[in-house]
Amino acid sequence: MKANIFLLFIIVSMIACDNNSTLIELEPEPELDSCEFYATGYYNDTVPGKIPQKYWPCMSTEVLVEAGSYNFPSLYMLMAGCCGLQSGYDLCRNKYDWFVELENREDALEYLIAKYKSIDTVSYAMNLYPFEWPGYKFYTYNLEVFMAQEAYLTRATNSQLMELLNELFIKQNVRNGNRGDYGIEGPSFTMSRIMYFNNYEPLLDSMEQNFKIKMLVELGSFSISSEEGKDAQTSIFNLTTAFMNELTTEEE
């Protein structure tokens, strides 16, 4: 009897081992992670802005700029901040991971400038509001706020600063002296921040003497609806021109 029980135990054990072997053999291969799947080229023919955001960290910086630009949260960034353009940006930065992802890319400013320069008055509708995709203002207004950020400007080369400042003047001239929609003065904001993060003393002195300029630099809060505002903006443009002359001298 005992011998029969022992034999039965051996048979059951052998069957169990065989079943385990079968289970191991049928176990599926591990799934690809996000970047491995993105690298397969599945989204090669998809507009970057329509690719699910979980794959955005896997993108090259150039493609990430395209994806982000397509999806600017304009209403939040341009108008929902408590105190100006900077608070709007900070609000979005806390909400959207790709803001931080882009800030951490060493070459981000290069592609932000390229995108900004590509927006012209011929290919993009001028009659759309800044929060209406895909208008001229949708791209330019939002890109100006992005390029005013410390993360990009403290890593910028003199050549990049000159390229950006020249383009900011071009975009400002498109306004033909008129106020920006909803009082948004992006070129003035970005110009002032470029000088600020380069510790340009004439600007720092102006901030001490002129409250409007101080608010422009620190908060992105600025209006040219009054003569004082217009004078402050003219001062920013003059300071920027002098700053550009200094950069040119340094390059020679």
ABEGO torsion letter per residue (X at the ends): XAAAAAAAAAAAAAAAAAAAAAAAAABBBBBBBAAAAAAAGAAAABBAAABBAAAAAABBAAAAAAAAAAABBAAAAAAABAAEAAAAAAAAAAABAAAAAAAABAAAAAAAAAAAAABBAAABBAABBAABOBBAAAAAAAAAAAAABAAAAAABBAAAAAAAAAAAAAAAAAAGGBBBBGGBBAAAAAAAAAAAAAGBAAAAAAAAABAAAAAAAAAGBBBAABAAAAAAAAAAAAAAAAAAAAAAAAAX
